[in-house]
Amino acid sequence: MQSNLDPAIQRALQLPSGSQAVAASYSGSGFSSTWKITVSNNEDRHDTSKPAQYFAKTSKGSAARVMFAGEYASLNAIHTVVPSFCPAALGHGELEDDPGTYFLVTEWLERSSSSGSSGKGHSSMSLAAKLAKLHTTPAPVPEAHDKSMFGFSVTTCCGDTPQDNSFKASWPEFYAENRLLAILERSEKQNGRDSELKDLIERTAREVVPRLLGDGHLGGQQVIVPVVVHGDLWSGNRGQGRIGSQETVEEVVFDPSASYSHSEFELGIMQMFGGFGGSFLEEYHKLVPKTEPVEEYDDRIRLYELWVIVVFLDYADCE
């Protein structure tokens, strides 16, 4: 199915006069419809360049508005640090011809089935190297603050679960309040109270988080610096492909739910669902050493996995 491009998306793409744009249905999910946008300049007969291509998602309702705004900011936070790691987000908002339907439009990603990561036509930068660069670049200082903070500029969604990203100066405070206790509160509102789950999460936030992540303990003498994390990096949200007009096949990620967090927070979901083998972790940790105390590394990963477990319990209960 093909359709003419909504004026709101045309403005987001800043298409030049004389351009002709068509959106073709590409694939879809239970939440959104996805589109491949092809733009050509039919008025310029001497233009021999390939038509430009873009990717768009559309969906109805306020949940889509929140989700697409979060993904827009997430993609650009990652793209700013490692441009070849994900497509740049180009715009989001409400469709003009279909009020109540929202969109996100990004650079086109041509997926590749190639398993190589070097050589002709391939980037020499591995997934581990790209993630390491992301995780060693300090987060920008948000407006109205005088230093980098834990959190994010907008609400993001893990699956369909909104995340409270209000800024905190303390990582243990952010993880306890904005992740563990926040998902507990959402779960109780959605599914009713479970006294055992409530006790587990509250005791973890009160006792385990300060013990393992406490300021002055985690990192030893090195202060934990907020960095961009993808936030939903399981094997289904990574791949290989060419972004936009680039010629090289890159290691890429997509569908992020970013925040400025402790770098190891990323590893909770990555290790929980698999797909990132020992060779990846070996290369990654040569570039991003395990945080002190190293002997508590496995305990921290399990602590970060707890949040993922509760998110997916909430998601499953809402199905």
CORGI-V820321 format. One record per residue. N is the residue number from 0. RES is the residue in one small letter. SS is DSSP state (helix for helix, strand for strand, loop for the rest). Layout:
n-><N;N>
res-><RES;RES>
ss-><SS;SS>
This chain:
n-><0;1;2;3;4;5;6;7;8;9;10;11;12;13;14;15;16;17;18;19;20;21;22;23;24;25;26;27;28;29;30;31;32;33;34;35;36;37;38;39;40;41;42;43;44;45;46;47;48;49;50;51;52;53;54;55;56;57;58;59;60;61;62;63;64;65;66;67;68;69;70;71;72;73;74;75;76;77;78;79;80;81;82;83;84;85;86;87;88;89;90;91;92;93;94;95;96;97;98;99;100;101;102;103;104;105;106;107;108;109;110;111;112;113;114;115;116;117;118;119;120;121;122;123;124;125;126;127;128;129;130;131;132;133;134;135;136;137;138;139;140;141;142;143;144;145;146;147;148;149;150;151;152;153;154;155;156;157;158;159;160;161;162;163;164;165;166;167;168;169;170;171;172;173;174;175;176;177;178;179;180;181;182;183;184;185;186;187;188;189;190;191;192;193;194;195;196;197;198;199;200;201;202;203;204;205;206;207;208;209;210;211;212;213;214;215;216;217;218;219;220;221;222;223;224;225;226;227;228;229;230;231;232;233;234;235;236;237;238;239;240;241;242;243;244;245;246;247;248;249;250;251;252;253;254;255;256;257;258;259;260;261;262;263;264;265;266;267;268;269;270;271;272;273;274;275;276;277;278;279;280;281;282;283;284;285;286;287;288;289;290;291;292;293;294;295;296;297;298;299;300;301;302;303;304;305;306;307;308;309;310;311;312;313;314;315;316;317;318>
res-><m;q;s;n;l;d;p;a;i;q;r;a;l;q;l;p;s;g;s;q;a;v;a;a;s;y;s;g;s;g;f;s;s;t;w;k;i;t;v;s;n;n;e;d;r;h;d;t;s;k;p;a;q;y;f;a;k;t;s;k;g;s;a;a;r;v;m;f;a;g;e;y;a;s;l;n;a;i;h;t;v;v;p;s;f;c;p;a;a;l;g;h;g;e;l;e;d;d;p;g;t;y;f;l;v;t;e;w;l;e;r;s;s;s;s;g;s;s;g;k;g;h;s;s;m;s;l;a;a;k;l;a;k;l;h;t;t;p;a;p;v;p;e;a;h;d;k;s;m;f;g;f;s;v;t;t;c;c;g;d;t;p;q;d;n;s;f;k;a;s;w;p;e;f;y;a;e;n;r;l;l;a;i;l;e;r;s;e;k;q;n;g;r;d;s;e;l;k;d;l;i;e;r;t;a;r;e;v;v;p;r;l;l;g;d;g;h;l;g;g;q;q;v;i;v;p;v;v;v;h;g;d;l;w;s;g;n;r;g;q;g;r;i;g;s;q;e;t;v;e;e;v;v;f;d;p;s;a;s;y;s;h;s;e;f;e;l;g;i;m;q;m;f;g;g;f;g;g;s;f;l;e;e;y;h;k;l;v;p;k;t;e;p;v;e;e;y;d;d;r;i;r;l;y;e;l;w;v;i;v;v;f;l;d;y;a;d;c;e>
ss-><loop;strand;strand;strand;loop;loop;helix;helix;helix;helix;helix;helix;helix;loop;loop;loop;loop;loop;strand;strand;strand;strand;strand;strand;strand;strand;strand;strand;loop;loop;loop;loop;strand;strand;strand;strand;strand;strand;strand;strand;strand;loop;loop;loop;loop;loop;loop;loop;loop;loop;loop;strand;strand;strand;strand;strand;strand;strand;strand;strand;loop;helix;helix;helix;helix;helix;helix;helix;helix;helix;helix;helix;helix;helix;helix;helix;helix;helix;helix;helix;helix;loop;helix;helix;helix;loop;loop;loop;strand;strand;strand;strand;strand;strand;loop;loop;loop;loop;loop;loop;strand;strand;strand;strand;strand;strand;strand;loop;strand;strand;strand;strand;loop;loop;loop;loop;loop;loop;loop;loop;loop;strand;loop;loop;loop;loop;helix;helix;helix;helix;helix;helix;helix;helix;helix;loop;loop;strand;loop;loop;loop;loop;loop;loop;loop;loop;loop;loop;loop;strand;strand;loop;loop;loop;loop;strand;strand;strand;loop;loop;strand;strand;strand;loop;loop;loop;loop;strand;loop;loop;helix;helix;helix;helix;helix;helix;helix;helix;helix;helix;helix;helix;helix;helix;helix;helix;helix;helix;helix;helix;helix;loop;loop;loop;helix;helix;helix;helix;helix;helix;helix;helix;helix;helix;helix;helix;helix;helix;helix;helix;helix;helix;helix;loop;loop;loop;loop;loop;loop;loop;loop;loop;loop;loop;loop;loop;strand;strand;strand;loop;loop;loop;loop;loop;helix;helix;helix;strand;strand;strand;strand;strand;strand;loop;loop;loop;loop;loop;strand;strand;strand;strand;strand;loop;loop;loop;loop;loop;strand;strand;strand;loop;loop;loop;helix;helix;helix;helix;helix;helix;helix;helix;helix;loop;loop;loop;loop;helix;helix;helix;helix;helix;helix;helix;helix;helix;helix;loop;loop;loop;loop;loop;loop;helix;helix;helix;helix;helix;helix;helix;helix;helix;helix;helix;helix;helix;helix;helix;helix;helix;helix;helix;helix;helix;helix;helix;helix;helix;loop>
